[in-house]
Amino acid sequence: MLATLIHKRVVLGISGGIAAYKSADLVRRLRDAGAEVQVVMTAAAQQFITPLTMQALSGNPVHTELLNADAEAGMGHIELARWADLVLIAPASADVMARLAQGTANDLLTTLWLATRAKRAVAPAMNQQMWAAQVTQENVATLQAHGVTVFQPASGLQACGDVGAGRMLEAVELAQHCANLFQTGLLTGKRVVITAGPTREALDPVRYISNHSSGKMGFSLAEACIEAGAQVTLISGPVHIATPDRVQQIKVISALEMLAASQEAVALGCDVFMATAAVADYRPANIAEQKIKKVGDVISIELVKNPDIVATIAQLPNKPFMLGFAAETERVEDYARAKLHAKKLDMIACNDVSRTDIGFQSDDNAMTVFWHNGMKHLEKAPKAYIARTLVALCAKQLINHL
Ligand code: PMT
């Protein structure tokens, strides 16, 4: 199946060149592939195509100025740099590539390029002699050495009448190349089972005990695993997120249902089990058949312990590689290390759920990940980014597990 850009955020940088007209179609193709697009234009780009056109096509205001108080009050350059999953410059002129290779930060585009940790790519477009020039090729090599993907230009008749290499790739090809950038292949052929979201433990036909989990972390992991080439079963409690493309979702309500679904999914074959779900530790001992009436000022509810899903799976004879999560409000790392050992996990990712800017509900998270002989801090970043890093860490440790 073709790769998509669903839920991907692309900053499309446009520099000056006749190929800028193709960027209009590129925005459309990126959006068709599922991406959200923010456009940044250099001063030279605006000589070829208007910001208004790009605004209409992207559905977002176009960013042109670095030192503009109004723009910075909205989405400033650092926010844009953090927002992006991919910064693509298309067309990338010889001048902009020289500035990127040098680390010059003298306009909005080059500044956010330096400030981002997103994937970075350029689609060069220029006269064939300029493209062939030694200094341009040296700049290309420098950018590649910095981890930048260079979508090599095509050959053909150029706007200036020359024939040769230097034509920007067509929009449809570029959009597909961008989608392919997210396909890491780190878990190719692996079967991954993920638990996500909250569980609901019924008290009576209308009430339940639950928690604030939105499912975002687990769904982001599911997407990251798909990008890594895995076959993914996502067992989720009640959430309001659409099923990610190519993911098999099993919807459950309670911890007991989540356990049964997990056991069934693992029995069908599972190489990696990822437990992001916020499972209720206790459930009401009895579920009232009718709505509990308001009688007296105080009522007591007897709770019984739920089975521990991740610990149960970790006891299987051929257990998969086990990634657990730890949601803590104090002594976060101590408790996480204790859970790593107590639940017989291979890796645990802990987050501080007393913070309102990460953890439950938020689009961002920050985590510390522990495994038996290592650890890594993941700074605050969008959950999609954290998920990709976790997948890369798991893939690395999985090699030792086999
Ligand atoms: O869903 P979001 O809004 O995006 O929020 C993400 C998150 C905060 C829920 C997520 O990052 C997270 O921390 N998930 C783990 C929540 C949790 O229940 O942590 P815990 O420390 O109570 O449990 C430790 C581990 O045991 C977890 O992997 C949990 O899934 C698992 N567990 C717990 C209890 C139980 N009965 N069965 C389990 O499998």
Residues whose N, C-alpha, C, O or C-beta is under 5 A from the ligand:
A	BS01	PMT	G197 H212 S213 S214 G215 K216 M217 A275 T276 A277 A278 V279 A280 D281 N306 P307 D308 I309 V310 A311 G324 F325 A326 A327 N351 G359 F360 Q361 S362
